[in-house]
Amino acid sequence: MVFRETDESRMIKEKTRLAVSLAMEGKWKEAAEINREILDSSPENTESLNRLGKALIELNQIENALAAFNQVLAINPSNTIAAKNAERLNWACSNKSKAKPLSSTHTGSLTAKFFIGQSGKSTEVTLTQCSANYDPSPGTPIMLKVEGSAIVAMDPCNNRLGHVPSKLSRRLVCLMQGGNTYDGAISGGTGDELRVVLRESFQHPSQRSKVSFPPTASGDENAVAKNDSTSAAIETELEETEFSAHSSQHVLA
């Protein structure tokens, strides 16, 4: 069976990456505009609504931010990010004379190019074995820690967020041992549905012929699936030949 990404879903992915990148750069007005564009196409996109709410907080548009989070809760009452922010904003709205802007001190240093990478240089994946009750903000940079053949995503405070999907982890571990480096950032999700964007930040000359993120290695459910057992067997054989396993520990700062 072949899964093909629609133009609309591809556009939403690209705009999502741009919105997160703009937030990391502290460009909150632009981030809000991009999230509104996403919502024009996908009105019940709760992650875009959460990102919009965050941007509006940073712009000190408290009532509008609260409306965005309340819209999330109308769609999904169990959304913990929206619930927590709505609680804070309700307090702020009822204490306007005392309230200060609810902005965070975290700003990232990655540019928009981080999220609009060329094919094979970046991907978005859903982490596995995610830490429970942890709701990091979209745009938060992550570190990648190698543990044997696995890669664990860590936040800036060294909290474990979850594992990069195993197939992609094995591939990246070998490429990292060959000299490649990677960085990443949280793109959305909560609890056991945490998603991150990963990017090849440096390609070692010895790895020039190797693609970091082929569609079938990313774990992306929209990737083109192999519909031929022979081609799948060839792919496996090539991976085992090209990326032999070596155990080591490697941390990307």
Protein Blocks (a to p, Z undefined) as FASTA:
>chain_A
ZZdddfklmmmmmmmmmmmmmmmnopaklmmmmmmmmmmmmmmlmklmmmmmmmmmmnop
aklmmmmmmmmmmmmmmlmklmmmmmmmmmmmmmmmlpccfbdfbdcfbdfklmmccehi
accdddehiaehiacdehiacddddehjaccdddfkopafbdcdfklmmmmmmmmmnopa
cddddfbdehjlcccddddfbdcfklmmpcfbgfklnopakbccdfbfklmmmmmmmmmm
mmccdddddddZZ
